[in-house]
Amino acid sequence: MTACLVLTMIVLSLAIKQTSLCNSDSQCPKFRRGQFGATLTIFGQQVGNTIVSGRCLTRSNIFCNLGNIFGGGRRNCNYRECAQCLENSDCRGYDQYCSGNTCNTRTQTNPNNGIQVSG
C-alpha cells in the first residue's frame, strides 16, 4: 500500500508541471484600497483610495517535492504566481478573508445539523 502511494506521488510529480505566471510584481494586478470600500467620486475626483502594487509569489508544488523526497529526484519544484490578496480587504467576495495570499470563503456550521456551509 505504501509503495503504491509513493509511486502515485512520483508519477503525479512528473505529470503535473506548474508553470510560472509572473516573474516580477509589476506583472501582477494592482489592489485598490480605500476607506470607503468602493470608489467614491466627488466632483470628478476619486477620493480616499490608494493603489497598492501586486505581488509575484514563489510557490512550491507539494507533489513535486514529495516525488523528489521519495523518488530521489532533484527537480525544481518552485513556480511563481500573482497573489490574489495581500490583506482581507482585497477579497471582494461575500464573507471572504485573505490567508496565504489567497482569498477564502468562511465556512459556517449550521447549529441544527452540524453541516458546514460556505458563506
C-alpha positions as CSV (number, residue, x, y, z in Angstrom):
1,M,0.0,0.0,0.0
2,T,2.8,2.5,0.9
3,A,4.8,1.6,-2.2
4,C,1.7,2.3,-4.3
5,L,1.2,5.6,-2.6
6,V,4.8,6.6,-3.2
7,L,4.7,5.5,-6.8
8,T,1.5,7.6,-7.3
9,M,3.2,10.6,-5.8
10,I,6.2,10.2,-8.1
11,V,4.0,9.9,-11.2
12,L,2.0,12.9,-10.2
13,S,5.1,15.0,-9.6
14,L,6.3,14.1,-13.1
15,A,3.0,14.7,-14.7
16,I,2.0,17.9,-13.0
17,K,4.3,20.7,-14.1
18,Q,3.4,24.1,-12.7
19,T,4.3,27.0,-14.9
20,S,5.2,30.4,-13.6
21,L,2.6,33.0,-14.3
22,C,4.7,36.0,-13.4
23,N,8.4,37.0,-12.9
24,S,8.0,40.3,-11.1
25,D,5.5,42.2,-9.0
26,S,4.9,44.6,-11.9
27,Q,3.3,41.7,-13.9
28,C,0.6,41.2,-11.3
29,P,-2.8,43.1,-10.9
30,K,-2.8,46.0,-8.5
31,F,-5.0,46.2,-5.5
32,R,-7.3,49.2,-4.9
33,R,-7.6,50.1,-1.3
34,G,-9.9,52.7,0.2
35,Q,-11.5,53.8,3.4
36,F,-14.9,53.7,1.6
37,G,-14.7,50.2,0.2
38,A,-15.9,51.2,-3.2
39,T,-14.6,54.0,-5.3
40,L,-16.0,57.3,-4.1
41,T,-16.0,60.2,-6.7
42,I,-16.5,63.8,-5.6
43,F,-16.5,66.5,-8.3
44,G,-15.0,64.0,-10.8
45,Q,-12.1,63.1,-8.4
46,Q,-11.6,59.7,-6.8
47,V,-11.3,60.2,-3.0
48,G,-9.9,58.1,-0.2
49,N,-8.4,55.3,-2.4
50,T,-4.9,54.2,-2.9
51,I,-3.4,51.7,-5.3
52,V,-1.1,49.0,-4.0
53,S,1.3,47.1,-6.2
54,G,0.6,43.5,-6.9
55,R,2.9,40.8,-5.7
56,C,4.5,37.9,-7.6
57,L,4.9,35.0,-5.1
58,T,7.2,32.0,-5.2
59,R,5.2,28.8,-4.6
60,S,6.2,25.2,-4.4
61,N,4.4,22.1,-5.8
62,I,3.9,19.6,-3.0
63,F,3.6,16.6,-5.3
64,C,6.9,17.5,-7.0
65,N,8.6,17.9,-3.6
66,L,7.3,14.5,-2.4
67,G,8.5,13.0,-5.7
68,N,11.9,14.4,-5.0
69,I,11.9,13.0,-1.5
70,F,10.7,9.5,-2.3
71,G,12.0,9.2,-5.8
72,G,15.4,10.7,-5.2
73,G,14.9,13.4,-7.8
74,R,16.3,16.9,-7.9
75,R,13.7,18.7,-9.9
76,N,13.0,22.4,-9.2
77,C,9.5,22.4,-7.7
78,N,9.1,26.2,-7.5
79,Y,6.8,28.3,-9.6
80,R,5.6,31.9,-9.4
81,E,2.1,33.2,-9.4
82,C,0.3,36.5,-8.6
83,A,-1.2,36.9,-5.2
84,Q,-5.0,37.0,-5.1
85,C,-4.8,39.3,-2.0
86,L,-2.4,40.9,0.4
87,E,-5.0,41.6,3.2
88,N,-8.6,40.8,3.9
89,S,-10.0,44.0,2.2
90,D,-8.5,42.7,-1.2
91,C,-11.0,39.9,-1.2
92,R,-14.3,41.0,-2.9
93,G,-16.5,38.0,-2.4
94,Y,-19.1,37.7,0.4
95,D,-17.6,36.8,3.7
96,Q,-14.1,36.2,2.4
97,Y,-10.7,36.6,4.1
98,C,-7.1,36.6,2.9
99,S,-4.9,33.7,4.0
100,G,-1.6,32.8,2.4
101,N,-2.3,35.4,-0.3
102,T,-5.4,33.5,-1.4
103,C,-9.0,34.6,-0.9
104,N,-11.0,32.1,1.1
105,T,-14.7,31.9,1.9
106,R,-15.5,31.4,5.6
107,T,-17.4,28.3,6.4
108,Q,-20.2,28.3,8.9
109,T,-21.7,25.3,10.7
110,N,-25.5,25.0,10.8
111,P,-26.3,24.7,14.5
112,N,-29.3,22.5,13.7
113,N,-27.5,19.7,11.8
114,G,-23.7,20.4,12.1
115,I,-23.3,20.6,8.3
116,Q,-20.7,23.1,7.1
117,V,-21.9,25.6,4.5
118,S,-19.9,28.3,2.6
119,G,-20.8,31.9,3.1
